[in-house]
Amino acid sequence: MPRHPLAEFEALPYPILDVRAPIEFAQGHIPGALNLPLFTDEERARIGTTYKQVSQERAVHLGLEFFGPKMSEMVKQAQKLAQGKEVRLHCWRGGMRSGAVLWLLELAGFKVHLLDKGYKEYRRTVLASFETPRNWRVLGGLTGSGKTDVLHTLAAVPHNQPVLDLEGLAHHKGSAFGAIGQPAQPTQEQFENNLAAALMTLPTAAPVWVEDESRQIGRLTIPPALFGQLRTAPRWVLEVPRAARVAKLAAEYGAEAPAELAAAIERLHKRLGGLATQQALAAVEAGDFPLMVELVLDYYDKTYTYGLTPRPGEPARTVVPVHTCDPTENAYALLRATATATM
């Protein structure tokens, strides 16, 4: 039975089977892992209570009572998840749960690669990864500037620039309207796991583009070590005319459900004020999305204009004037500006 340190484990090409309980897996797991739980959530809770209140021996016996009747079904499930019959396997600490499933799967003819120290070691490595210094290029701009579209253009052919899409990983666009049209946000733990996996694909020396974000993206928090790097990295600020931003946002919001737009406006009630809130709600009801956007931008532009002022410790801040929200044109404008700055 090979037991691998994390780097070796991650490099193997076989399916990852996570034998922790469903509630643990849902809280956070290695991206791409499959859940083959040894115990249900209820069984795990009962074993834990028995361990604390009775004894370790009785907890082990209870675990065996739960494990015995489900062995055949677990093997069948593993065969569906890993038809090649070679798998990577882990539990929380690489202890009794992974040991039990390892024995079972090897008995059934599988070749099993075990993660040394389990998911706990993986999480330690994830959190440490945010400390690694990188050469960030932070892309700023007022709401509606199309920053995410520009990032995607920079990442694509012909530019092939390294890009970290924080909002894509967070399933949120960062504003009160940011959840509209997005999948449910992951847990904080899973966000960090997915973020660490994305960072692993990026260079540590070459410049990496990332959008200027506040500490929170929806209900998720950018890890402090990473956020600290982004706040002290050079910024490139797209300066897009307001009319172009209004047109872009009106077209995007016009395709969304009016009830979701109204709910987002209500969340801004205290910041917009009573009159502007009522006018924006009326504009949504009338289908006048440019007016709704104009009213909301009055708030956002004041807030983000302050956020675009130079920060303590910020090494450079370059304003890049553009005429439209066209991501192709604006990506080229950014690259011209960075080339000029580095000459």
C-alpha positions as a printed NumPy array, in Angstrom:
array([[  0.   ,   0.   ,   0.   ],
       [  1.773,   3.188,  -1.178],
       [  1.403,   6.147,   1.202],
       [  2.216,   9.436,  -0.537],
       [  3.09 ,  12.954,   0.582],
       [  0.672,  15.54 ,  -0.824],
       [  2.723,  16.618,  -3.852],
       [  3.103,  13.015,  -5.034],
       [ -0.545,  12.264,  -4.27 ],
       [ -1.775,  15.228,  -6.334],
       [  0.432,  14.277,  -9.287],
       [ -1.111,  10.801,  -9.628],
       [ -3.706,  10.404, -12.414],
       [ -6.234,   8.238, -10.549],
       [ -9.646,   9.221,  -9.118],
       [ -9.615,  10.625,  -5.58 ],
       [-11.995,   8.936,  -3.136],
       [-12.736,  10.971,  -0.006],
       [-14.124,   8.607,   2.65 ],
       [-15.172,  11.309,   5.126],
       [-18.843,  11.811,   5.964],
       [-21.049,  13.753,   3.511],
       [-21.222,  16.8  ,   5.802],
       [-17.42 ,  16.989,   5.932],
       [-17.151,  16.593,   2.16 ],
       [-19.754,  19.331,   1.573],
       [-17.862,  21.712,   3.845],
       [-14.746,  21.353,   1.713],
       [-12.849,  18.782,  -0.333],
       [ -9.975,  18.458,  -2.774],
       [-11.249,  19.783,  -6.136],
       [-12.323,  16.865,  -8.298],
       [-12.549,  14.388,  -5.4  ],
       [-15.479,  11.964,  -5.17 ],
       [-17.243,  11.142,  -1.919],
       [-17.262,   7.493,  -0.84 ],
       [-18.296,   7.941,   2.797],
       [-17.442,   5.215,   5.26 ],
       [-20.099,   6.543,   7.653],
       [-23.224,   8.633,   7.268],
       [-23.368,  11.957,   9.112],
       [-25.502,  10.376,  11.826],
       [-23.183,   7.376,  12.232],
       [-20.14 ,   9.616,  12.477],
       [-21.863,  11.71 ,  15.158],
       [-22.779,   8.605,  17.176],
       [-19.217,   7.251,  16.987],
       [-17.836,  10.6  ,  18.119],
       [-20.227,  10.777,  21.055],
       [-19.379,   7.204,  22.06 ],
       [-15.657,   7.964,  21.895],
       [-16.052,  10.984,  24.189],
       [-18.622,   9.595,  26.623],
       [-17.793,   5.859,  26.769],
       [-14.416,   4.762,  25.389],
       [-12.306,   4.491,  22.268],
       [-12.78 ,   0.719,  22.251],
       [-16.565,   0.973,  22.231],
       [-16.399,   3.647,  19.487],
       [-14.28 ,   1.312,  17.334],
       [-16.733,  -1.56 ,  17.875],
       [-19.64 ,   0.696,  16.931],
       [-17.8  ,   1.759,  13.77 ],
       [-17.3  ,  -1.891,  12.818],
       [-20.997,  -2.562,  13.365],
       [-21.816,   0.219,  10.915],
       [-19.086,  -0.795,   8.451],
       [-19.835,  -4.505,   8.174],
       [-23.254,  -4.442,   6.467],
       [-22.225,  -1.83 ,   3.901],
       [-18.921,  -3.369,   2.683],
       [-20.371,  -4.972,  -0.451],
       [-22.201,  -1.811,  -1.478],
       [-19.083,   0.309,  -0.933],
       [-17.065,  -1.917,  -3.255],
       [-19.77 ,  -1.675,  -5.931],
       [-19.826,   2.105,  -5.582],
       [-16.03 ,   2.292,  -5.807],
       [-16.127,   0.199,  -8.994],
       [-18.533,   2.736, -10.529],
       [-16.38 ,   5.692,  -9.472],
       [-13.053,   4.138, -10.509],
       [-13.499,   1.601, -13.268],
       [ -9.729,   1.205, -13.661],
       [ -9.587,  -0.135, -10.076],
       [ -6.685,   2.145,  -9.117],
       [ -7.538,   5.028,  -6.811],
       [ -6.234,   7.728,  -4.528],
       [ -7.788,   7.651,  -1.07 ],
       [ -7.923,   9.833,   2.021],
       [ -9.882,  10.657,   5.171],
       [ -9.291,  13.492,   7.662],
       [ -5.907,  12.481,   9.116],
       [ -5.01 ,   9.33 ,   7.175],
       [ -6.061,   7.144,  10.086],
       [ -8.726,   4.568,  10.862],
       [-11.349,   5.486,   8.265],
       [ -9.014,   5.466,   5.28 ],
       [ -7.307,   2.365,   6.717],
       [-10.596,   0.473,   6.843],
       [-11.586,   1.41 ,   3.28 ],
       [ -8.059,   0.715,   2.065],
       [ -8.279,  -2.846,   3.449],
       [-11.696,  -3.347,   1.863],
       [-10.727,  -2.048,  -1.58 ],
       [ -7.458,  -3.961,  -1.686],
       [ -9.418,  -7.096,  -0.754],
       [-11.64 ,  -6.345,  -3.768],
       [ -8.647,  -6.073,  -6.113],
       [ -8.04 ,  -2.324,  -6.151],
       [ -4.625,  -0.688,  -6.072],
       [ -4.888,   2.117,  -3.498],
       [ -2.67 ,   5.184,  -3.058],
       [ -3.145,   6.747,   0.38 ],
       [ -2.617,  10.435,   1.202],
       [ -0.185,  10.695,   4.096],
       [ -1.7  ,  12.743,   6.958],
       [ -4.987,  13.052,   5.053],
       [ -7.154,  16.043,   4.24 ],
       [ -5.787,  17.872,   7.292],
       [ -2.387,  18.077,   5.592],
       [ -4.032,  19.205,   2.358],
       [ -5.762,  22.08 ,   4.197],
       [ -2.504,  23.113,   5.844],
       [ -0.891,  23.321,   2.403],
       [ -3.853,  25.255,   0.968],
       [ -3.621,  27.953,   3.631],
       [  0.159,  28.172,   3.277],
       [ -0.14 ,  28.633,  -0.505],
       [ -1.642,  32.092,  -0.079],
       [  1.662,  33.273,   1.409],
       [  3.617,  32.602,  -1.808],
       [  4.577,  35.98 ,  -3.341],
       [  3.431,  36.59 ,  -6.896],
       [  3.853,  39.354,  -9.448],
       [  0.292,  40.711,  -9.471],
       [ -1.192,  43.211, -11.906],
       [ -4.441,  44.446, -10.381],
       [ -7.149,  45.61 , -12.799],
       [ -9.4  ,  48.353, -11.423],
       [-12.225,  50.482, -12.75 ],
       [-15.673,  51.772, -11.857],
       [-18.747,  49.509, -11.863],
       [-19.699,  48.476, -15.394],
       [-16.201,  48.894, -16.843],
       [-16.2  ,  45.263, -18.005],
       [-13.142,  44.259, -15.991],
       [-14.063,  40.557, -15.865],
       [-14.602,  40.49 , -19.642],
       [-11.168,  42.051, -20.127],
       [ -9.567,  39.455, -17.84 ],
       [-11.122,  36.648, -19.87 ],
       [ -9.851,  38.275, -23.081],
       [ -6.349,  38.605, -21.649],
       [ -6.394,  34.903, -20.714],
       [ -7.47 ,  33.8  , -24.205],
       [ -5.613,  33.535, -27.502],
       [ -3.713,  35.514, -28.724],
       [ -2.69 ,  37.125, -25.426],
       [ -2.424,  34.002, -23.219],
       [ -1.831,  36.113, -20.12 ],
       [ -1.903,  34.436, -16.675],
       [ -5.18 ,  35.476, -14.988],
       [ -6.836,  34.76 , -11.632],
       [-10.629,  35.136, -11.801],
       [-11.62 ,  35.639,  -8.154],
       [-15.242,  36.432,  -8.97 ],
       [-15.545,  33.306, -11.111],
       [-14.213,  31.183,  -8.256],
       [-16.552,  32.932,  -5.793],
       [-19.626,  32.66 ,  -8.071],
       [-20.316,  36.323,  -7.366],
       [-19.67 ,  39.637,  -9.14 ],
       [-18.885,  41.508,  -5.968],
       [-21.751,  44.022,  -5.689],
       [-25.258,  43.942,  -4.233],
       [-26.295,  42.616,  -7.664],
       [-23.383,  40.164,  -7.791],
       [-25.315,  36.959,  -7.039],
       [-27.857,  37.471,  -9.832],
       [-27.513,  34.815, -12.516],
       [-24.721,  33.036, -10.627],
       [-24.585,  29.515,  -9.123],
       [-24.721,  29.25 ,  -5.339],
       [-21.508,  30.366,  -3.688],
       [-19.236,  27.614,  -2.34 ],
       [-18.412,  27.381,   1.345],
       [-15.464,  29.472,   2.518],
       [-13.392,  26.296,   2.845],
       [-14.206,  25.121,  -0.669],
       [-13.537,  28.608,  -2.069],
       [-10.076,  28.469,  -0.505],
       [ -9.472,  24.969,  -1.896],
       [-10.531,  26.009,  -5.408],
       [ -8.486,  29.196,  -5.127],
       [ -5.369,  27.26 ,  -4.102],
       [ -5.882,  24.899,  -7.051],
       [ -6.131,  27.893,  -9.417],
       [ -2.971,  29.43 ,  -7.939],
       [ -1.082,  26.186,  -8.546],
       [ -1.594,  26.677, -12.3  ],
       [ -0.158,  30.211, -12.246],
       [  3.483,  31.281, -12.451],
       [  5.148,  32.766,  -9.386],
       [  7.459,  35.117, -11.326],
       [  5.545,  36.21 , -14.467],
       [  2.857,  38.919, -14.063],
       [ -0.634,  37.648, -13.216],
       [ -3.742,  39.764, -13.851],
       [ -6.442,  39.888, -11.18 ],
       [ -9.455,  42.126, -10.618],
       [ -9.414,  44.756,  -7.883],
       [-11.714,  43.45 ,  -5.143],
       [-12.771,  44.38 ,  -1.656],
       [-11.996,  41.865,   1.095],
       [-15.457,  40.283,   0.711],
       [-16.885,  38.785,  -2.482],
       [-20.481,  38.13 ,  -1.536],
       [-20.278,  36.166,   1.712],
       [-16.778,  34.861,   0.985],
       [-13.521,  36.363,   2.233],
       [-10.289,  36.592,   0.256],
       [ -7.607,  34.935,   2.434],
       [ -5.739,  37.661,   4.365],
       [ -2.261,  36.739,   3.084],
       [ -3.415,  36.933,  -0.537],
       [ -5.5  ,  40.064,   0.027],
       [ -2.473,  41.782,   1.538],
       [ -0.478,  41.089,  -1.636],
       [ -3.237,  42.447,  -3.868],
       [ -3.563,  45.67 ,  -1.854],
       [  0.132,  46.461,  -2.332],
       [  0.408,  45.459,  -6.017],
       [  0.488,  47.924,  -8.942],
       [ -2.958,  48.823, -10.276],
       [ -4.117,  49.495, -13.807],
       [ -7.391,  51.43 , -13.788],
       [ -9.693,  51.344, -16.814],
       [-11.343,  54.739, -17.257],
       [-14.55 ,  54.013, -19.203],
       [-17.107,  56.734, -20.025],
       [-20.219,  56.549, -17.86 ],
       [-22.546,  56.313, -20.879],
       [-20.762,  53.162, -22.062],
       [-20.972,  51.637, -18.585],
       [-24.685,  52.424, -18.306],
       [-25.389,  50.804, -21.678],
       [-23.44 ,  47.662, -20.749],
       [-25.102,  47.242, -17.35 ],
       [-28.584,  47.999, -18.701],
       [-28.183,  45.269, -21.335],
       [-26.963,  42.765, -18.717],
       [-29.6  ,  43.545, -16.08 ],
       [-32.374,  43.668, -18.664],
       [-31.846,  39.942, -19.223],
       [-32.283,  39.117, -15.518],
       [-35.418,  38.438, -13.47 ],
       [-37.017,  41.734, -12.323],
       [-37.753,  40.276,  -8.872],
       [-34.038,  39.611,  -8.294],
       [-33.143,  43.132,  -9.401],
       [-35.767,  44.585,  -7.068],
       [-34.417,  42.53 ,  -4.15 ],
       [-30.882,  43.804,  -4.836],
       [-32.12 ,  47.398,  -4.929],
       [-33.905,  46.886,  -1.609],
       [-30.61 ,  45.722,  -0.075],
       [-29.126,  49.092,  -1.065],
       [-32.023,  51.054,   0.43 ],
       [-30.016,  52.726,   3.208],
       [-27.22 ,  53.732,   0.857],
       [-29.389,  54.884,  -2.037],
       [-31.903,  56.724,   0.127],
       [-35.672,  56.373,   0.059],
       [-36.39 ,  58.443,  -3.064],
       [-33.705,  56.882,  -5.262],
       [-34.745,  53.404,  -4.111],
       [-38.373,  54.013,  -5.068],
       [-37.347,  55.5  ,  -8.417],
       [-35.066,  52.539,  -9.161],
       [-37.793,  50.041,  -8.234],
       [-40.255,  51.882, -10.472],
       [-37.718,  51.818, -13.315],
       [-37.36 ,  48.039, -12.982],
       [-41.129,  47.623, -13.046],
       [-41.339,  49.804, -16.159],
       [-38.472,  47.961, -17.849],
       [-36.402,  51.164, -17.958],
       [-33.079,  49.563, -17.161],
       [-30.876,  52.509, -18.229],
       [-32.672,  54.696, -15.654],
       [-32.314,  52.023, -12.973],
       [-28.587,  51.761, -13.704],
       [-28.131,  55.552, -13.64 ],
       [-29.719,  55.721, -10.187],
       [-27.656,  52.864,  -8.782],
       [-24.411,  54.139, -10.332],
       [-24.792,  57.414,  -8.454],
       [-24.052,  55.388,  -5.312],
       [-21.497,  52.98 ,  -6.757],
       [-19.456,  55.653,  -8.528],
       [-19.076,  57.66 ,  -5.322],
       [-18.053,  54.553,  -3.39 ],
       [-15.608,  53.179,  -5.951],
       [-14.102,  56.535,  -6.912],
       [-12.917,  56.732,  -3.312],
       [-11.664,  53.138,  -3.568],
       [ -9.615,  54.013,  -6.653],
       [ -7.569,  56.67 ,  -4.859],
       [ -3.905,  55.745,  -4.212],
       [ -3.402,  53.39 ,  -1.27 ],
       [ -0.659,  53.394,   1.338],
       [  2.109,  51.133,   0.084],
       [  0.718,  50.964,  -3.468],
       [  3.794,  51.028,  -5.752],
       [  2.08 ,  52.318,  -8.905],
       [ -1.347,  53.288, -10.198],
       [ -1.812,  53.763, -13.945],
       [ -5.033,  55.171, -15.419],
       [ -5.859,  53.747, -18.864],
       [ -8.495,  55.872, -20.664],
       [-10.666,  53.907, -23.117],
       [-13.75 ,  54.796, -25.11 ],
       [-15.992,  51.726, -24.834],
       [-16.55 ,  48.548, -22.84 ],
       [-15.265,  46.412, -25.713],
       [-13.038,  43.806, -24.014],
       [-10.849,  43.214, -27.068],
       [ -9.999,  46.897, -27.504],
       [ -9.515,  47.398, -23.776],
       [ -7.246,  44.368, -23.406],
       [ -4.974,  45.775, -26.109],
       [ -5.06 ,  49.2  , -24.431],
       [ -3.987,  47.645, -21.134],
       [ -1.143,  45.696, -22.714],
       [  0.091,  48.824, -24.504],
       [  0.046,  50.675, -21.188],
       [  1.963,  47.917, -19.397],
       [  4.519,  47.743, -22.197],
       [  5.085,  51.5  , -21.94 ],
       [  5.404,  51.28 , -18.149],
       [  8.032,  48.538, -18.296],
       [ 10.184,  50.108, -21.063]])
